[in-house]
Amino acid sequence: NHVVISELMINPSTASETNYEYIELHNPTAAPISITGWTISDHGDLQASPYTVAATVSIAAGGYYTVAHDLTSCQTQYPTGVFDTGGLTFILSNSGDWVELRDNTGAVQDQVAWGTGYMSTKPASWCSTNSPAASTNGTGVSRIPANSDGDTCNDWQSNTPPTPGS
């Protein structure tokens, strides 16, 4: 019943890997949802600036919104992907991290943690294991299925190939 984080590219297999990172949001509802003023933040690095959806943006019913670290690089690296914007303002840790999605009132709408880098500060309802594991080069993590939100690590798995925007 709310927008969820559906995919993250956390460990690209290229030399300038941070340019190829992205975060995908999904609206599993039957109506469009405005995400204007929403933020995506790196909870594992509280000093990093969150990404803020600045323009007037709505995600269509059943649709996706994908934020690339570097838009041009991601469009080249994933030519079949669909990217809405660039400018992701923080770097995702390959070994483990925690990302939060907050609405324009500051309320947490969704979160995902992976690997070992988050274990001491993982989300309250998260599994006690290091799941999903930190991905290997060239993979990310995806919510399976994209509209599932049990607020646990069981919603997630490593994915190959990446599928930004779908």
ROSE-4610 file (N, C-alpha, C; in Angstrom, 1 decimal, always signed):
// ROSE-4610
residu = [N/N/N/H/H/H/V/V/V/V/V/V/I/I/I/S/S/S/E/E/E/L/L/L/M/M/M/I/I/I/N/N/N/P/P/P/S/S/S/T/T/T/A/A/A/S/S/S/E/E/E/T/T/T/N/N/N/Y/Y/Y/E/E/E/Y/Y/Y/I/I/I/E/E/E/L/L/L/H/H/H/N/N/N/P/P/P/T/T/T/A/A/A/A/A/A/P/P/P/I/I/I/S/S/S/I/I/I/T/T/T/G/G/G/W/W/W/T/T/T/I/I/I/S/S/S/D/D/D/H/H/H/G/G/G/D/D/D/L/L/L/Q/Q/Q/A/A/A/S/S/S/P/P/P/Y/Y/Y/T/T/T/V/V/V/A/A/A/A/A/A/T/T/T/V/V/V/S/S/S/I/I/I/A/A/A/A/A/A/G/G/G/G/G/G/Y/Y/Y/Y/Y/Y/T/T/T/V/V/V/A/A/A/H/H/H/D/D/D/L/L/L/T/T/T/S/S/S/C/C/C/Q/Q/Q/T/T/T/Q/Q/Q/Y/Y/Y/P/P/P/T/T/T/G/G/G/V/V/V/F/F/F/D/D/D/T/T/T/G/G/G/G/G/G/L/L/L/T/T/T/F/F/F/I/I/I/L/L/L/S/S/S/N/N/N/S/S/S/G/G/G/D/D/D/W/W/W/V/V/V/E/E/E/L/L/L/R/R/R/D/D/D/N/N/N/T/T/T/G/G/G/A/A/A/V/V/V/Q/Q/Q/D/D/D/Q/Q/Q/V/V/V/A/A/A/W/W/W/G/G/G/T/T/T/G/G/G/Y/Y/Y/M/M/M/S/S/S/T/T/T/K/K/K/P/P/P/A/A/A/S/S/S/W/W/W/C/C/C/S/S/S/T/T/T/N/N/N/S/S/S/P/P/P/A/A/A/A/A/A/S/S/S/T/T/T/N/N/N/G/G/G/T/T/T/G/G/G/V/V/V/S/S/S/R/R/R/I/I/I/P/P/P/A/A/A/N/N/N/S/S/S/D/D/D/G/G/G/D/D/D/T/T/T/C/C/C/N/N/N/D/D/D/W/W/W/Q/Q/Q/S/S/S/N/N/N/T/T/T/P/P/P/P/P/P/T/T/T/P/P/P/G/G/G/S/S/S]
num = [1/1/1/2/2/2/3/3/3/4/4/4/5/5/5/6/6/6/7/7/7/8/8/8/9/9/9/10/10/10/11/11/11/12/12/12/13/13/13/14/14/14/15/15/15/16/16/16/17/17/17/18/18/18/19/19/19/20/20/20/21/21/21/22/22/22/23/23/23/24/24/24/25/25/25/26/26/26/27/27/27/28/28/28/29/29/29/30/30/30/31/31/31/32/32/32/33/33/33/34/34/34/35/35/35/36/36/36/37/37/37/38/38/38/39/39/39/40/40/40/41/41/41/42/42/42/43/43/43/44/44/44/45/45/45/46/46/46/47/47/47/48/48/48/49/49/49/50/50/50/51/51/51/52/52/52/53/53/53/54/54/54/55/55/55/56/56/56/57/57/57/58/58/58/59/59/59/60/60/60/61/61/61/62/62/62/63/63/63/64/64/64/65/65/65/66/66/66/67/67/67/68/68/68/69/69/69/70/70/70/71/71/71/72/72/72/73/73/73/74/74/74/75/75/75/76/76/76/77/77/77/78/78/78/79/79/79/80/80/80/81/81/81/82/82/82/83/83/83/84/84/84/85/85/85/86/86/86/87/87/87/88/88/88/89/89/89/90/90/90/91/91/91/92/92/92/93/93/93/94/94/94/95/95/95/96/96/96/97/97/97/98/98/98/99/99/99/100/100/100/101/101/101/102/102/102/103/103/103/104/104/104/105/105/105/106/106/106/107/107/107/108/108/108/109/109/109/110/110/110/111/111/111/112/112/112/113/113/113/114/114/114/115/115/115/116/116/116/117/117/117/118/118/118/119/119/119/120/120/120/121/121/121/122/122/122/123/123/123/124/124/124/125/125/125/126/126/126/127/127/127/128/128/128/129/129/129/130/130/130/131/131/131/132/132/132/133/133/133/134/134/134/135/135/135/136/136/136/137/137/137/138/138/138/139/139/139/140/140/140/141/141/141/142/142/142/143/143/143/144/144/144/145/145/145/146/146/146/147/147/147/148/148/148/149/149/149/150/150/150/151/151/151/152/152/152/153/153/153/154/154/154/155/155/155/156/156/156/157/157/157/158/158/158/159/159/159/160/160/160/161/161/161/162/162/162/163/163/163/164/164/164/165/165/165/166/166/166]
x = [+0.8/+0.0/+0.9/+2.1/+3.0/+4.2/+4.9/+6.1/+7.2/+7.9/+8.9/+10.2/+11.3/+12.6/+12.6/+12.8/+12.6/+13.9/+14.9/+16.2/+17.3/+18.5/+19.7/+20.9/+21.6/+22.9/+24.0/+24.5/+25.4/+26.9/+27.1/+28.5/+28.7/+28.7/+29.0/+30.3/+30.5/+31.8/+32.7/+32.6/+33.5/+34.5/+35.5/+36.5/+36.0/+35.1/+34.6/+33.2/+33.1/+31.9/+30.8/+31.2/+30.1/+29.3/+29.8/+29.0/+27.9/+28.0/+27.0/+26.0/+26.0/+25.1/+23.7/+22.7/+21.3/+20.4/+19.3/+18.3/+16.9/+16.2/+14.9/+13.8/+12.7/+11.5/+10.4/+9.4/+8.3/+7.0/+6.0/+4.6/+3.7/+3.5/+2.7/+1.2/+0.8/-0.6/-1.3/-2.7/-3.5/-3.7/-3.0/-3.1/-1.7/-1.5/-0.2/+0.0/+1.3/+1.7/+2.8/+2.6/+3.6/+4.7/+5.9/+7.1/+7.9/+7.3/+8.0/+8.4/+9.6/+10.1/+10.6/+10.4/+10.8/+12.3/+12.9/+14.4/+14.8/+15.9/+16.6/+17.9/+18.1/+19.4/+20.1/+21.4/+22.3/+22.4/+21.7/+21.7/+23.0/+23.7/+25.0/+26.1/+25.8/+26.7/+25.9/+25.6/+24.8/+25.3/+26.6/+27.2/+26.9/+26.5/+26.2/+24.9/+24.9/+23.6/+22.6/+21.4/+20.3/+20.0/+19.5/+19.0/+17.6/+17.2/+15.9/+15.2/+14.0/+13.3/+12.8/+13.4/+13.2/+12.1/+12.0/+11.0/+9.6/+8.6/+7.2/+7.2/+7.2/+7.3/+6.3/+5.6/+4.7/+5.1/+4.9/+5.1/+3.8/+3.6/+2.4/+2.0/+0.7/+0.3/+1.1/+1.7/+2.5/+3.8/+4.2/+5.4/+6.6/+7.7/+9.0/+9.6/+10.5/+11.3/+12.7/+13.7/+15.0/+16.0/+16.7/+17.7/+19.1/+19.8/+21.2/+22.2/+23.3/+24.4/+24.8/+25.1/+25.5/+24.6/+23.7/+22.7/+23.3/+24.2/+24.8/+25.6/+26.3/+27.1/+26.1/+25.1/+24.1/+23.4/+23.0/+22.3/+23.3/+24.6/+25.5/+25.7/+25.9/+26.2/+25.0/+23.8/+22.6/+21.7/+22.0/+21.3/+19.8/+19.4/+18.0/+17.2/+18.0/+17.4/+16.7/+15.8/+15.1/+15.4/+16.0/+16.5/+15.7/+15.2/+14.4/+15.3/+16.3/+17.2/+18.5/+19.4/+20.8/+20.9/+22.2/+22.5/+22.4/+22.3/+22.3/+23.5/+23.3/+24.3/+25.2/+25.1/+26.0/+26.4/+27.3/+27.9/+27.4/+27.0/+26.5/+27.7/+27.8/+28.9/+28.7/+29.7/+29.6/+29.5/+30.1/+30.1/+28.9/+28.2/+27.0/+26.6/+25.3/+24.8/+23.4/+22.7/+21.3/+20.8/+19.8/+19.2/+17.7/+17.3/+16.0/+15.3/+14.0/+13.1/+12.2/+12.2/+11.3/+10.4/+9.1/+8.2/+8.5/+7.7/+7.9/+7.6/+7.1/+6.9/+8.0/+8.9/+10.0/+9.7/+8.5/+8.2/+8.9/+9.4/+10.1/+9.0/+9.2/+8.3/+8.8/+10.1/+10.7/+12.2/+12.8/+14.3/+14.8/+16.1/+16.7/+18.1/+18.6/+20.0/+20.5/+21.9/+22.5/+23.9/+24.4/+25.8/+26.0/+27.3/+27.7/+27.9/+27.8/+28.1/+27.0/+25.8/+24.7/+24.4/+25.0/+24.5/+24.3/+25.1/+24.9/+23.8/+23.4/+22.3/+21.3/+21.0/+20.0/+18.6/+17.7/+16.3/+15.7/+14.9/+14.3/+13.7/+13.0/+12.4/+13.2/+14.5/+15.3/+15.8/+16.1/+16.6/+18.0/+18.3/+19.6/+20.7/+20.5/+21.5/+22.0/+23.1/+23.6/+22.9/+21.6/+20.9/+20.1/+20.1/+20.8/+22.3/+23.0/+24.5/+24.9/+26.1/+26.7/+26.9/+26.5/+26.5/+27.9/+28.1/+29.3/+29.4/+30.5/+30.7/+29.6/+29.0/+28.1/+26.6/+26.4/+25.0/+24.5/+23.3/+22.7/+21.7/+20.8/+19.8/+18.4/+17.5/+16.1/+15.1/+14.0/+12.8/+12.1/+11.9/+11.2/+10.0/+8.8/+8.4/+8.5/+8.5/+8.7/+7.7/+6.5/+5.5/+5.4/+6.3/+6.3/+7.0/+6.4/+7.1/+6.8/+7.6/+7.4/+8.3/+9.1/+10.0/+11.1/+11.5/+12.5/+13.5/+14.6/+15.5/+15.0/+13.9/+13.3/+12.7/+12.5/+11.9/+13.0/+14.3/+15.4/+16.2/+16.8/+17.8/+18.8/+19.9/+20.9/+20.3/+20.6/+20.0/+21.1/+21.0/+21.8/+20.9/+20.7/+21.3/+20.5/+21.0/+20.3/+19.1/+18.0/+16.8/+16.3/+17.1/+16.7/+15.4/+14.4/+13.2/+12.2/+12.4/+11.3/+11.2]
y = [-1.2/+0.0/+1.3/+1.2/+2.3/+2.1/+3.1/+3.0/+2.2/+1.3/+0.5/+0.7/+0.4/+0.3/-1.1/-1.2/-2.5/-3.1/-2.2/-2.8/-1.8/-2.3/-1.4/-2.1/-1.3/-1.8/-1.4/-2.3/-2.0/-2.3/-3.2/-3.6/-3.8/-2.7/-2.8/-3.4/-4.0/-4.7/-3.8/-2.5/-1.7/-0.9/-0.3/+0.4/+1.6/+2.4/+3.5/+3.2/+2.2/+1.6/+2.5/+3.5/+4.3/+5.0/+5.3/+5.9/+5.0/+3.7/+2.8/+2.3/+2.9/+2.6/+3.2/+2.6/+3.2/+2.6/+3.3/+2.8/+3.0/+1.9/+1.8/+1.8/+2.6/+2.7/+2.1/+1.5/+0.9/+1.2/+1.6/+1.9/+0.7/-0.2/-1.4/-1.1/+0.1/+0.4/+0.6/+0.8/+1.0/+2.4/+3.3/+4.8/+5.4/+6.5/+7.2/+7.8/+7.9/+8.4/+9.5/+10.7/+11.7/+11.5/+11.6/+11.4/+12.7/+13.8/+15.1/+15.4/+15.7/+16.0/+14.8/+13.6/+12.4/+12.3/+11.6/+11.4/+10.0/+9.7/+8.4/+8.7/+8.0/+8.3/+7.0/+7.2/+6.1/+6.1/+5.2/+5.2/+4.7/+3.9/+3.4/+4.6/+5.7/+6.8/+8.0/+8.3/+9.4/+10.8/+10.9/+12.1/+12.4/+11.4/+11.6/+12.3/+13.2/+13.9/+13.0/+13.1/+12.3/+12.8/+11.9/+12.4/+12.8/+14.0/+14.5/+14.6/+14.1/+14.2/+15.7/+16.5/+17.9/+18.3/+17.7/+18.1/+17.5/+17.9/+17.4/+16.0/+15.0/+13.6/+12.7/+12.0/+10.9/+9.6/+8.5/+7.2/+6.7/+6.3/+5.7/+4.5/+4.1/+2.9/+1.7/+0.9/-0.2/+0.2/+1.5/+2.0/+2.0/+2.5/+2.5/+3.9/+4.3/+5.5/+5.1/+5.3/+4.9/+6.1/+6.2/+7.3/+6.7/+7.2/+6.8/+7.7/+7.1/+7.9/+8.9/+8.4/+9.2/+8.7/+9.6/+9.2/+8.7/+9.4/+9.0/+7.7/+7.5/+6.3/+5.1/+5.3/+4.2/+3.8/+4.8/+4.6/+3.8/+4.1/+3.4/+1.9/+1.8/+0.5/-0.5/+0.0/-0.8/-0.3/-0.5/+0.1/-0.3/-1.4/-1.7/-1.2/-0.6/+0.0/+1.3/+1.6/+2.9/+3.7/+4.9/+5.7/+7.1/+7.5/+8.8/+10.0/+9.8/+11.0/+10.5/+11.4/+11.1/+11.9/+11.8/+12.7/+12.0/+10.7/+10.0/+10.5/+11.0/+11.8/+11.1/+9.8/+9.0/+7.7/+7.0/+5.8/+4.6/+3.5/+2.3/+1.4/+1.0/+0.1/-1.3/-1.8/-3.2/-4.3/-4.1/-5.1/-5.1/-4.0/-3.9/-2.5/-2.2/-0.9/-0.9/+0.2/+0.4/+1.6/+1.5/+2.6/+2.8/+4.1/+4.4/+5.3/+5.1/+5.9/+6.6/+8.0/+8.7/+9.6/+9.7/+10.6/+12.1/+13.0/+14.4/+14.9/+14.1/+14.4/+13.9/+13.1/+12.5/+11.1/+10.6/+9.2/+8.2/+7.2/+6.1/+5.3/+5.2/+4.4/+3.0/+2.9/+1.6/+1.7/+0.5/+0.4/-0.9/-1.0/-2.3/-2.2/-3.3/-3.5/-4.7/-4.8/-5.9/-6.1/-7.3/-7.6/-7.5/-7.3/-7.2/-5.8/-4.8/-3.5/-2.8/-3.5/-2.9/-3.6/-4.7/-5.6/-4.9/-3.9/-3.3/-2.3/-1.8/-0.8/-1.1/-2.4/-2.8/-2.3/-2.2/-1.9/-2.8/-2.3/-3.0/-4.4/-4.5/-5.7/-6.7/-6.3/-7.0/-8.3/-9.3/-10.6/-10.4/-11.4/-11.3/-11.9/-12.4/-12.9/-11.8/-12.0/-11.1/-11.2/-11.2/-11.4/-10.2/-9.8/-10.5/-10.2/-11.2/-11.1/-9.9/-9.4/-8.4/-9.1/-8.4/-9.0/-9.1/-10.0/-10.1/-9.1/-8.9/-7.9/-8.1/-7.0/-7.0/-7.3/-7.5/-7.8/-6.8/-6.7/-5.9/-6.7/-6.1/-6.8/-6.3/-7.3/-6.9/-7.5/-6.8/-7.2/-8.3/-9.4/-10.5/-11.0/-10.8/-10.0/-8.5/-7.7/-6.2/-5.6/-6.1/-5.5/-6.1/-7.0/-7.6/-6.6/-6.5/-5.7/-6.3/-7.3/-7.9/-7.2/-6.2/-5.4/-6.4/-7.4/-8.3/-8.6/-9.2/-9.6/-10.7/-11.3/-12.4/-11.8/-10.5/-9.9/-9.7/-10.0/-9.6/-10.8/-10.6/-11.6/-10.9/-11.5/-11.0/-11.2/-10.3/-10.4/-10.2/-11.0/-10.9/-11.4/-10.7/-9.3/-8.3/-7.1/-6.0/-5.6/-5.1/-4.7/-3.4/-2.3/-1.0/-0.5/+0.0/+0.5/-0.5/-1.8/-2.8/-3.9]
z = [+0.0/+0.0/+0.0/-0.3/-0.4/-1.3/-1.7/-2.5/-1.7/-2.5/-1.9/-2.6/-2.0/-2.7/-3.3/-4.6/-5.3/-5.8/-6.0/-6.5/-6.2/-5.9/-5.8/-6.5/-7.2/-7.8/-6.8/-6.0/-4.9/-5.2/-6.2/-6.5/-8.0/-8.8/-10.2/-10.5/-11.6/-11.9/-12.8/-12.7/-13.5/-12.7/-13.3/-12.6/-11.9/-12.5/-11.8/-11.3/-10.5/-10.1/-9.5/-8.8/-8.1/-9.2/-10.4/-11.4/-11.9/-11.7/-12.2/-11.1/-9.9/-8.9/-9.1/-8.7/-8.8/-7.7/-7.5/-6.6/-7.3/-7.3/-8.0/-7.0/-7.2/-6.4/-7.2/-6.5/-7.2/-6.5/-7.2/-6.7/-7.0/-6.0/-6.3/-6.2/-5.9/-5.7/-7.1/-7.0/-8.2/-8.5/-7.9/-8.1/-8.1/-8.9/-8.8/-7.5/-7.1/-5.8/-6.1/-5.5/-5.6/-4.6/-5.2/-4.3/-4.2/-4.6/-4.5/-3.1/-2.9/-1.5/-0.7/-1.3/-0.6/-0.6/+0.3/+0.4/+0.4/-0.1/+0.0/+0.7/+1.8/+2.5/+2.8/+3.0/+3.4/+4.9/+5.5/+7.0/+7.5/+6.7/+7.2/+7.2/+6.5/+6.5/+6.8/+8.1/+8.4/+8.1/+7.7/+7.3/+5.8/+5.0/+3.6/+3.4/+2.5/+2.2/+1.5/+2.0/+1.3/-0.1/-0.9/-2.2/-2.0/-2.5/-2.4/-3.8/-3.9/-5.2/-5.2/-6.0/-6.0/-7.0/-8.1/-9.1/-8.7/-9.4/-9.2/-9.8/-9.0/-9.5/-8.9/-9.8/-9.4/-10.0/-9.3/-9.8/-10.2/-11.5/-11.9/-11.2/-11.2/-10.6/-11.2/-10.4/-10.9/-11.5/-11.4/-12.1/-11.3/-11.9/-11.3/-11.4/-10.5/-10.6/-10.2/-11.1/-10.9/-10.8/-9.8/-9.5/-9.7/-10.7/-11.0/-10.2/-9.9/-9.4/-10.5/-11.6/-12.8/-14.0/-14.4/-15.4/-16.7/-17.3/-18.5/-18.4/-17.3/-17.2/-17.0/-16.3/-16.1/-17.4/-18.2/-19.4/-20.4/-20.3/-21.1/-20.6/-19.3/-18.7/-18.8/-18.7/-18.7/-19.8/-21.0/-22.2/-22.2/-21.6/-21.6/-20.4/-19.5/-18.3/-18.5/-17.6/-17.7/-16.5/-16.7/-15.6/-15.7/-14.6/-14.6/-14.3/-13.5/-13.1/-12.6/-12.5/-12.0/-10.7/-10.2/-9.0/-7.7/-7.6/-6.3/-5.6/-4.4/-3.7/-2.7/-2.6/-1.7/-2.4/-1.8/-2.4/-1.5/-2.2/-1.5/-1.2/+0.0/+0.4/-0.2/-0.8/-1.4/-0.3/+0.9/+1.9/+2.8/+2.9/+3.7/+3.9/+4.0/+4.2/+4.5/+4.6/+5.0/+4.3/+3.5/+2.8/+3.2/+3.4/+3.9/+2.8/+2.7/+1.9/+2.8/+2.8/+3.7/+2.8/+3.2/+2.5/+2.8/+2.3/+2.5/+3.9/+4.8/+6.2/+7.0/+6.4/+7.2/+7.7/+7.4/+7.9/+7.0/+7.6/+6.9/+6.1/+4.8/+4.0/+3.7/+3.6/+3.3/+3.7/+3.8/+4.1/+3.7/+3.4/+3.0/+3.6/+4.1/+4.6/+4.0/+3.8/+3.2/+3.8/+3.6/+4.0/+5.5/+5.8/+7.2/+7.7/+6.9/+7.3/+8.1/+8.2/+8.9/+10.2/+10.6/+11.6/+13.0/+13.3/+14.6/+14.7/+13.5/+13.4/+12.4/+12.2/+11.2/+11.6/+10.6/+10.9/+11.9/+12.7/+13.9/+13.6/+12.5/+12.1/+11.3/+11.0/+10.1/+10.7/+9.8/+10.2/+10.9/+11.7/+12.5/+11.7/+10.5/+9.6/+8.7/+8.0/+7.0/+5.7/+5.7/+4.5/+4.1/+2.8/+1.7/+1.9/+1.4/+1.4/+0.6/+0.8/+0.0/-1.4/-2.4/-3.8/-4.3/-5.3/-6.0/-7.1/-7.7/-8.7/-9.8/-10.2/-11.3/-10.9/-9.6/-9.2/-8.2/-8.0/-7.0/-6.1/-5.5/-4.7/-5.2/-5.2/-5.6/-4.7/-4.5/-3.8/-4.6/-4.1/-4.8/-4.1/-4.6/-5.8/-5.5/-6.5/-6.3/-5.4/-5.3/-4.5/-3.1/-2.7/-1.4/-0.4/+0.8/+1.8/+3.2/+3.6/+4.9/+5.9/+5.5/+6.3/+6.9/+6.2/+6.6/+5.5/+5.8/+4.8/+3.8/+4.2/+3.4/+2.1/+2.0/+0.8/-0.3/+0.0/-0.9/-1.3/-2.5/-3.0/-4.0/-4.1/-5.1/-6.5/-7.4/-8.8/-9.9/-10.9/-12.1/-13.2/-14.3/-14.5/-13.8/-13.7/-13.1/-14.1/-13.5/-14.3/-13.9/-14.0/-13.6/-14.4/-13.7/-14.3/-14.7/-14.3/-14.7/-13.6]
